[in-house]
Amino acid sequence: MTPDEEKVLKAMKDIGKPVRPGDVAEATGIDSKEVSKIIASLKKLELVDSPKRCYYAPK
């Protein structure tokens, strides 16, 4: 896992509820488009789930 992936996953866990990529971008300081790419890769690793459209949460 890359440092940015770890940062995004940690931010999602810290927020504690399903979040949009923009919320994670605000919390981490990483660009929103980049956060979306990172979330996609975390989904492939099965570390992130999407409980509803456009919202993501760590598993």
N, CA, C and O atoms as CSV, one atom per row, in Angstrom:
chain,resi,resn,atom,element,x,y,z
A,1,MET,N,N,0.840,-1.189,0.000
A,1,MET,CA,C,0.000,0.000,0.000
A,1,MET,C,C,0.882,1.248,0.000
A,1,MET,O,O,1.886,1.302,0.710
A,2,THR,N,N,0.510,2.238,-0.788
A,2,THR,CA,C,1.292,3.473,-0.865
A,2,THR,C,C,0.999,4.349,0.354
A,2,THR,O,O,-0.017,4.157,1.022
A,3,PRO,N,N,1.874,5.302,0.648
A,3,PRO,CA,C,1.615,6.217,1.773
A,3,PRO,C,C,0.290,6.983,1.603
A,3,PRO,O,O,-0.430,7.197,2.579
A,4,ASP,N,N,-0.030,7.393,0.371
A,4,ASP,CA,C,-1.289,8.113,0.153
A,4,ASP,C,C,-2.496,7.207,0.399
A,4,ASP,O,O,-3.509,7.651,0.940
A,5,GLU,N,N,-2.385,5.935,0.002
A,5,GLU,CA,C,-3.483,4.992,0.258
A,5,GLU,C,C,-3.698,4.823,1.763
A,5,GLU,O,O,-4.832,4.787,2.240
A,6,GLU,N,N,-2.585,4.720,2.504
A,6,GLU,CA,C,-2.677,4.602,3.965
A,6,GLU,C,C,-3.317,5.847,4.562
A,6,GLU,O,O,-4.145,5.750,5.468
A,7,LYS,N,N,-2.934,7.018,4.056
A,7,LYS,CA,C,-3.464,8.292,4.542
A,7,LYS,C,C,-4.977,8.379,4.306
A,7,LYS,O,O,-5.725,8.794,5.192
A,8,VAL,N,N,-5.421,7.986,3.106
A,8,VAL,CA,C,-6.840,8.030,2.757
A,8,VAL,C,C,-7.628,7.046,3.621
A,8,VAL,O,O,-8.690,7.390,4.141
A,9,LEU,N,N,-7.118,5.832,3.775
A,9,LEU,CA,C,-7.801,4.822,4.574
A,9,LEU,C,C,-7.904,5.261,6.030
A,9,LEU,O,O,-8.947,5.086,6.660
A,10,LYS,N,N,-6.826,5.831,6.566
A,10,LYS,CA,C,-6.839,6.313,7.951
A,10,LYS,C,C,-7.859,7.431,8.121
A,10,LYS,O,O,-8.599,7.456,9.105
A,11,ALA,N,N,-7.901,8.357,7.164
A,11,ALA,CA,C,-8.863,9.463,7.242
A,11,ALA,C,C,-10.294,8.929,7.229
A,11,ALA,O,O,-11.152,9.416,7.965
A,12,MET,N,N,-10.542,7.930,6.394
A,12,MET,CA,C,-11.883,7.344,6.316
A,12,MET,C,C,-12.262,6.689,7.647
A,12,MET,O,O,-13.399,6.808,8.105
A,13,LYS,N,N,-11.303,6.002,8.258
A,13,LYS,CA,C,-11.560,5.366,9.562
A,13,LYS,C,C,-11.784,6.426,10.635
A,13,LYS,O,O,-12.666,6.272,11.480
A,14,ASP,N,N,-10.996,7.499,10.610
A,14,ASP,CA,C,-11.118,8.565,11.606
A,14,ASP,C,C,-12.465,9.281,11.512
A,14,ASP,O,O,-13.043,9.650,12.534
A,15,ILE,N,N,-12.967,9.479,10.286
A,15,ILE,CA,C,-14.251,10.153,10.108
A,15,ILE,C,C,-15.378,9.286,10.670
A,15,ILE,O,O,-16.337,9.802,11.244
A,16,GLY,N,N,-15.259,7.972,10.503
A,16,GLY,CA,C,-16.157,7.048,11.163
A,16,GLY,C,C,-17.535,6.848,10.556
A,16,GLY,O,O,-18.403,6.237,11.180
A,17,LYS,N,N,-17.744,7.347,9.364
A,17,LYS,CA,C,-19.014,7.130,8.667
A,17,LYS,C,C,-18.730,7.123,7.172
A,17,LYS,O,O,-17.664,7.574,6.753
A,18,PRO,N,N,-19.656,6.622,6.355
A,18,PRO,CA,C,-19.412,6.650,4.902
A,18,PRO,C,C,-19.175,8.083,4.416
A,18,PRO,O,O,-19.901,9.006,4.785
A,19,VAL,N,N,-18.156,8.248,3.592
A,19,VAL,CA,C,-17.752,9.582,3.138
A,19,VAL,C,C,-17.668,9.650,1.618
A,19,VAL,O,O,-17.556,8.629,0.939
A,20,ARG,N,N,-17.724,10.870,1.101
A,20,ARG,CA,C,-17.498,11.113,-0.326
A,20,ARG,C,C,-16.017,11.429,-0.515
A,20,ARG,O,O,-15.343,11.846,0.427
A,21,PRO,N,N,-15.511,11.229,-1.734
A,21,PRO,CA,C,-14.098,11.541,-1.975
A,21,PRO,C,C,-13.730,12.982,-1.590
A,21,PRO,O,O,-12.624,13.231,-1.111
A,22,GLY,N,N,-14.640,13.912,-1.795
A,22,GLY,CA,C,-14.373,15.314,-1.439
A,22,GLY,C,C,-14.129,15.502,0.051
A,22,GLY,O,O,-13.304,16.322,0.453
A,23,ASP,N,N,-14.859,14.732,0.877
A,23,ASP,CA,C,-14.663,14.812,2.332
A,23,ASP,C,C,-13.271,14.329,2.708
A,23,ASP,O,O,-12.602,14.922,3.555
A,24,VAL,N,N,-12.841,13.243,2.067
A,24,VAL,CA,C,-11.508,12.687,2.339
A,24,VAL,C,C,-10.444,13.660,1.842
A,24,VAL,O,O,-9.420,13.848,2.499
A,25,ALA,N,N,-10.677,14.275,0.693
A,25,ALA,CA,C,-9.724,15.254,0.145
A,25,ALA,C,C,-9.537,16.409,1.126
A,25,ALA,O,O,-8.416,16.863,1.353
A,26,GLU,N,N,-10.634,16.879,1.700
A,26,GLU,CA,C,-10.565,17.967,2.685
A,26,GLU,C,C,-9.760,17.544,3.907
A,26,GLU,O,O,-8.937,18.308,4.412
A,27,ALA,N,N,-10.000,16.329,4.376
A,27,ALA,CA,C,-9.339,15.842,5.588
A,27,ALA,C,C,-7.853,15.569,5.386
A,27,ALA,O,O,-7.063,15.718,6.318
A,28,THR,N,N,-7.466,15.167,4.171
A,28,THR,CA,C,-6.071,14.767,3.934
A,28,THR,C,C,-5.241,15.819,3.219
A,28,THR,O,O,-4.014,15.805,3.308
A,29,GLY,N,N,-5.893,16.726,2.514
A,29,GLY,CA,C,-5.161,17.704,1.724
A,29,GLY,C,C,-4.742,17.172,0.358
A,29,GLY,O,O,-4.025,17.843,-0.385
A,30,ILE,N,N,-5.198,15.956,0.032
A,30,ILE,CA,C,-4.901,15.365,-1.283
A,30,ILE,C,C,-6.006,15.812,-2.244
A,30,ILE,O,O,-7.165,15.923,-1.846
A,31,ASP,N,N,-5.652,16.065,-3.499
A,31,ASP,CA,C,-6.615,16.499,-4.500
A,31,ASP,C,C,-7.763,15.499,-4.636
A,31,ASP,O,O,-7.550,14.288,-4.576
A,32,SER,N,N,-8.966,16.008,-4.816
A,32,SER,CA,C,-10.182,15.186,-4.879
A,32,SER,C,C,-10.121,14.112,-5.963
A,32,SER,O,O,-10.535,12.975,-5.737
A,33,LYS,N,N,-9.605,14.471,-7.143
A,33,LYS,CA,C,-9.502,13.491,-8.236
A,33,LYS,C,C,-8.536,12.370,-7.866
A,33,LYS,O,O,-8.770,11.203,-8.179
A,34,GLU,N,N,-7.454,12.740,-7.201
A,34,GLU,CA,C,-6.477,11.745,-6.764
A,34,GLU,C,C,-7.091,10.831,-5.702
A,34,GLU,O,O,-6.847,9.624,-5.705
A,35,VAL,N,N,-7.884,11.402,-4.796
A,35,VAL,CA,C,-8.566,10.603,-3.769
A,35,VAL,C,C,-9.486,9.582,-4.431
A,35,VAL,O,O,-9.548,8.432,-3.994
A,36,SER,N,N,-10.197,9.986,-5.472
A,36,SER,CA,C,-11.088,9.063,-6.185
A,36,SER,C,C,-10.306,7.880,-6.754
A,36,SER,O,O,-10.763,6.739,-6.681
A,37,LYS,N,N,-9.122,8.154,-7.323
A,37,LYS,CA,C,-8.280,7.081,-7.865
A,37,LYS,C,C,-7.809,6.147,-6.743
A,37,LYS,O,O,-7.798,4.926,-6.899
A,38,ILE,N,N,-7.423,6.740,-5.618
A,38,ILE,CA,C,-6.936,5.954,-4.483
A,38,ILE,C,C,-8.060,5.074,-3.941
A,38,ILE,O,O,-7.837,3.903,-3.636
A,39,ILE,N,N,-9.265,5.631,-3.821
A,39,ILE,CA,C,-10.405,4.849,-3.337
A,39,ILE,C,C,-10.682,3.682,-4.285
A,39,ILE,O,O,-10.991,2.579,-3.834
A,40,ALA,N,N,-10.574,3.914,-5.586
A,40,ALA,CA,C,-10.774,2.843,-6.563
A,40,ALA,C,C,-9.760,1.721,-6.349
A,40,ALA,O,O,-10.113,0.543,-6.413
A,41,SER,N,N,-8.506,2.084,-6.097
A,41,SER,CA,C,-7.499,1.045,-5.877
A,41,SER,C,C,-7.728,0.335,-4.540
A,41,SER,O,O,-7.472,-0.864,-4.431
A,42,LEU,N,N,-8.206,1.058,-3.524
A,42,LEU,CA,C,-8.514,0.428,-2.238
A,42,LEU,C,C,-9.700,-0.528,-2.371
A,42,LEU,O,O,-9.761,-1.550,-1.688
A,43,LYS,N,N,-10.648,-0.186,-3.259
A,43,LYS,CA,C,-11.777,-1.100,-3.512
A,43,LYS,C,C,-11.277,-2.395,-4.138
A,43,LYS,O,O,-11.748,-3.478,-3.790
A,44,LYS,N,N,-10.317,-2.287,-5.069
A,44,LYS,CA,C,-9.745,-3.482,-5.698
A,44,LYS,C,C,-9.036,-4.357,-4.668
A,44,LYS,O,O,-9.042,-5.583,-4.783
A,45,LEU,N,N,-8.429,-3.731,-3.668
A,45,LEU,CA,C,-7.758,-4.463,-2.593
A,45,LEU,C,C,-8.761,-4.966,-1.548
A,45,LEU,O,O,-8.381,-5.631,-0.584
A,46,GLU,N,N,-10.028,-4.646,-1.747
A,46,GLU,CA,C,-11.134,-5.020,-0.856
A,46,GLU,C,C,-10.971,-4.453,0.557
A,46,GLU,O,O,-11.334,-5.095,1.543
A,47,LEU,N,N,-10.416,-3.235,0.635
A,47,LEU,CA,C,-10.270,-2.559,1.926
A,47,LEU,C,C,-11.370,-1.523,2.134
A,47,LEU,O,O,-11.593,-1.049,3.248
A,48,VAL,N,N,-12.057,-1.178,1.034
A,48,VAL,CA,C,-13.095,-0.148,1.072
A,48,VAL,C,C,-14.355,-0.699,0.417
A,48,VAL,O,O,-14.301,-1.449,-0.557
A,49,ASP,N,N,-15.489,-0.301,0.985
A,49,ASP,CA,C,-16.787,-0.740,0.492
A,49,ASP,C,C,-17.608,0.504,0.138
A,49,ASP,O,O,-17.325,1.595,0.634
A,50,SER,N,N,-18.609,0.345,-0.705
A,50,SER,CA,C,-19.491,1.454,-1.049
A,50,SER,C,C,-20.913,1.118,-0.592
A,50,SER,O,O,-21.658,0.449,-1.308
A,51,PRO,N,N,-21.289,1.593,0.623
A,51,PRO,CA,C,-22.617,1.266,1.146
A,51,PRO,C,C,-23.753,1.917,0.360
A,51,PRO,O,O,-24.858,1.377,0.302
A,52,LYS,N,N,-23.487,3.069,-0.242
A,52,LYS,CA,C,-24.465,3.696,-1.134
A,52,LYS,C,C,-23.714,4.496,-2.185
A,52,LYS,O,O,-22.527,4.783,-2.030
A,53,ARG,N,N,-24.403,4.848,-3.242
A,53,ARG,CA,C,-23.760,5.508,-4.385
A,53,ARG,C,C,-22.950,6.744,-3.975
A,53,ARG,O,O,-23.442,7.624,-3.270
A,54,CYS,N,N,-21.711,6.782,-4.433
A,54,CYS,CA,C,-20.792,7.905,-4.205
A,54,CYS,C,C,-20.312,8.052,-2.753
A,54,CYS,O,O,-19.674,9.049,-2.416
A,55,TYR,N,N,-20.606,7.095,-1.917
A,55,TYR,CA,C,-20.118,7.117,-0.534
A,55,TYR,C,C,-19.263,5.867,-0.307
A,55,TYR,O,O,-19.565,4.791,-0.824
A,56,TYR,N,N,-18.201,6.029,0.468
A,56,TYR,CA,C,-17.272,4.917,0.687
A,56,TYR,C,C,-16.956,4.813,2.163
A,56,TYR,O,O,-16.930,5.809,2.887
A,57,ALA,N,N,-16.714,3.578,2.595
A,57,ALA,CA,C,-16.361,3.325,3.992
A,57,ALA,C,C,-15.343,2.203,4.050
A,57,ALA,O,O,-15.372,1.296,3.220
A,58,PRO,N,N,-14.438,2.255,5.028
A,58,PRO,CA,C,-13.489,1.142,5.165
A,58,PRO,C,C,-14.224,-0.107,5.625
A,58,PRO,O,O,-15.208,-0.019,6.360
A,59,LYS,N,N,-13.746,-1.269,5.191
A,59,LYS,CA,C,-14.367,-2.538,5.610
A,59,LYS,C,C,-13.952,-2.895,7.003
A,59,LYS,O,O,-14.371,-3.927,7.527
